[in-house]
Amino acid sequence: MALTYAQSATLMKDPSFIDRVKVAVLKFANFIQNEANTVAQHHARLRWAEQATIGPDSVAQTLAQPVVMDAQVQTDGSAITDANLQTSVETVINNSFI
């Protein structure tokens, strides 16, 4: 069952959830920094990863809202597993920020 609007709004501001998003951002940024430069759009991805590494708190704050709206987060809320949260974060980044 999807989160209510109030639950979604609360999760978007939850410091523990935002910290988890930050870890997922840093993990994905590290992955991008180590990928082959032949990957499609690598240079844009690398620029994003460098910015994310420099300012992970800011990136996590920016991503929290669209990540909460991801279907898996809507289903699981703050109980989402780390693996599923990682997938949700990467999906949002790939679809909206890179």
C-alpha positions in Angstrom: 0.0 0.0 0.0 1.4 3.4 -1.0 2.3 6.0 1.6 -0.2 8.7 2.3 0.7 12.2 1.3 1.5 13.1 4.9 3.7 10.0 5.3 5.5 10.8 2.0 6.1 14.4 3.2 7.4 13.3 6.5 9.8 10.8 4.9 11.1 13.4 2.6 12.3 15.4 5.7 13.4 12.4 7.8 17.1 12.8 8.7 17.7 9.1 8.9 16.1 8.5 5.5 18.1 11.3 4.0 21.3 9.9 5.4 20.5 6.5 3.8 19.9 8.3 0.5 23.3 10.0 0.9 25.1 6.7 1.4 23.3 5.3 -1.7 24.4 8.5 -3.7 28.0 8.0 -2.6 28.0 4.3 -3.4 26.6 5.1 -6.9 29.1 8.0 -7.4 31.9 5.6 -6.6 30.6 3.1 -9.1 30.4 5.7 -11.8 34.0 7.0 -11.1 35.3 3.4 -11.6 33.3 2.6 -14.7 34.9 2.3 -18.1 34.9 5.6 -20.1 33.2 3.7 -22.9 29.9 3.6 -21.0 27.3 5.7 -22.7 27.3 9.3 -21.4 30.2 8.5 -19.1 31.5 12.1 -19.1 28.1 13.5 -18.0 27.9 10.7 -15.4 31.4 11.4 -14.2 30.7 15.1 -13.8 27.6 14.2 -11.7 29.6 11.7 -9.6 32.3 14.3 -8.9 29.7 16.8 -7.8 27.9 14.2 -5.7 31.2 13.3 -3.9 32.0 16.9 -3.2 28.5 17.7 -1.8 26.7 14.5 -0.8 24.5 16.2 1.8 23.2 18.7 -0.8 22.6 15.9 -3.4 20.8 13.7 -0.9 18.5 16.7 0.1 17.7 17.3 -3.6 17.1 13.6 -4.3 15.0 12.8 -1.2 11.8 14.1 -2.7 11.9 12.2 -6.0 13.2 9.1 -4.3 10.3 9.1 -1.9 8.0 9.1 -4.9 9.6 6.0 -6.4 7.2 3.1 -6.4 9.3 0.8 -4.1 9.8 3.6 -1.5 6.0 4.3 -1.7 5.4 0.6 -1.0 8.0 0.1 1.8 8.4 3.5 3.3 11.3 3.9 5.8 11.4 0.1 6.1 12.8 -0.2 2.6 15.9 -2.4 2.4 19.3 -0.9 1.6 19.4 -2.9 -1.6 16.0 -1.6 -2.7 16.8 1.9 -1.7 20.0 1.8 -3.7 18.0 0.7 -6.8 15.4 3.5 -6.2 18.2 6.1 -5.8 20.0 4.9 -9.0 16.8 4.9 -10.9 15.9 8.5 -10.0 19.5 9.6 -10.8 19.6 7.9 -14.1 16.1 9.1 -15.1 16.3 12.7 -13.9 19.8 13.9 -13.2 22.2 12.2 -15.7 
